[in-house]
Amino acid sequence: LRIGLVGAGNVGGGVIELLRMNRDLIASRAGAPIEIVAAAARDVERAKSRHGDDLRWTTDWREIAAAEDVDVVVELMGGTGEARECLLAAIGAGKPVVTANKALLAERGDEIFARASEAGTCLMYEAAIAGAIPVVKALSESLAANRIASIVGILNGTCNYILTSMEKGEGSFEECLAKAQRLGFAEADPTLDVGGIDAAHKICLLGRLAMGTPLDFGKVIVRGIREIDSEDISFAGEMGYRVRLLAIAKRDENSGVELMVYPTLLPQGHIMAKVDGSMNAVQIASDAAGETICYGAGAGGLPTASAVVSDLIDIACGRGNVPGDAAPLCKIVPAPEVRAHSFYMRMSVADEPGVLSRVSGILAEEGISIGSVVQREGDGEEPVDLVMILHRNRFGCVLSSVERIGELGQVAGKVKVFPVETFA
Ligand SMILES: NC(=O)c1ccc[n+]([C@@H]2O[C@H](COP(=O)([O-])OP(=O)(O)OC[C@H]3O[C@@H](n4cnc5c(N)ncnc54)[C@H](OP(=O)(O)O)[C@@H]3O)[C@@H](O)[C@H]2O)c1
């Protein structure tokens, strides 16, 4: 199988290394050698110095998409502009494509899946979701006989690294982010990761694959981890919870599929609460198989290359997937209608009589009942933290109460609210 590689950065470099490292093993599993015959990078001299000049290098991905001696195009340049053109050009030339580009597939996937389907060409993207974890194959092959009830993922290693570092008392959000950047777990520009957008791209693709939700990225509820501070982590700990950025796709038999990325409190004993550092995990609940959990490295050159090359082996063996309707279409539940098991609410309030009754009055008017309340003793001078656990409700009600509570004169700063899930 002759490969045209577009992009030779972290993942592309990993693919070059893995195909060299396990050349014979891969050839025996694929039934034929898998070889890169041409590769594209913007800075070819740098790419040659890193990966050798035995490949045919170019700065123009169009040459690769059109090359007669390229059987499969692997797109690893990232972004949603030229990457889209590259995939469409390769598909137009009748070539199977492999990509790790979750942003492109989540935001422009309808067009790309449709073109591949019309052309009868494979479009493989195992590497786009949770790096080395074989979740696309698990859902499309091993669990294909199941109706999937929910998918709960820790799909962003940067966020998980930051949250678990804060939990271990290693510093504030900013300090833990800076450490993650020093250690290579976070990009110089961490916006897509800490803003929850990267995880949302992935859950959008998983929702389509497992539950037939449309690729409508704007309908995914997305909240990143910037708002979580050490106090939230400490209160959560006192109440028996840990905070993780969860990406959730949950089927509600009456209303559709809830798609959401949110910092979420989980019972400390829950298996997903034990996923530490930069690791990823995906928990799938299905009707016949029951609970299935995959855990592993969600990013990095070689782990992500492992997923890319497994797709290449599938193509070589004739097991590549031409996209069809992934599952019967199912609508996405509108954000205000999405429910959580319960909610954590924290605010800073004046240390004076009557505050609690005003807050609970607003909650009662919104139809929200309170499960528990924690208030640390103050000196009567400084504002004190008031933390509540609210019973199961819709995001719409809870967020509207947050707005009203925030307007009370006795409440200082922002009222924070995060869902609590037990998955019981
Ligand atoms: N990094 C991970 O762990 C990871 C995990 C899962 C999925 N992904 C996805 O994999 C893709 C690649 O990520 P990455 O981390 O490998 O990115 P990266 O390190 O920035 O590498 C991108 C590569 O693409 C090349 N490139 C960019 N634009 C190009 C163009 N117009 N023409 C030719 N070459 C071009 C770059 O060339 P120059 O170096 O010469 O500029 C570089 O070699 C992204 O879609 C990302 O979301 C990454």
The ligand as an ORCA input file, in Angstrom:
! r2SCAN-3c Opt
* xyz 0 1
  N      -0.829     15.915     18.433
  C      -1.629     14.963     18.861
  O      -1.336     14.292     19.837
  C      -2.917     14.680     18.119
  C      -3.761     13.677     18.601
  C      -4.931     13.364     17.893
  C      -5.219     14.062     16.733
  N      -4.374     15.065     16.312
  C      -4.720     15.756     15.073
  O      -3.734     15.425     14.094
  C      -3.540     16.506     13.203
  C      -2.057     16.893     13.201
  O      -1.676     17.292     14.504
  P      -0.136     17.493     14.879
  O      -0.111     17.648     16.341
  O       0.712     16.470     14.236
  O       0.147     18.913     14.194
  P       1.565     19.588     13.934
  O       2.612     19.020     14.804
  O       1.332     21.056     13.938
  O       1.934     19.139     12.422
  C       1.279     19.638     11.297
  C       2.096     19.282     10.058
  O       1.368     19.677      8.913
  C       2.189     20.445      8.064
  N       1.363     21.401      7.347
  C       0.501     22.307      7.875
  N      -0.097     22.992      6.882
  C       0.388     22.501      5.716
  C       0.179     22.797      4.349
  N      -0.679     23.747      3.975
  N       0.859     22.083      3.427
  C       1.726     21.121      3.791
  N       1.976     20.789      5.068
  C       1.313     21.479      6.018
  C       3.185     21.106      9.001
  O       4.334     21.478      8.256
  P       5.481     22.434      8.920
  O       5.940     21.725     10.162
  O       6.523     22.482      7.882
  O       4.794     23.731      9.237
  C       3.449     19.956      9.969
  O       4.370     19.062      9.395
  C      -4.479     17.616     13.698
  O      -5.686     17.549     12.968
  C      -4.711     17.259     15.154
  O      -5.950     17.731     15.640
  C      -3.238     15.370     16.967
*
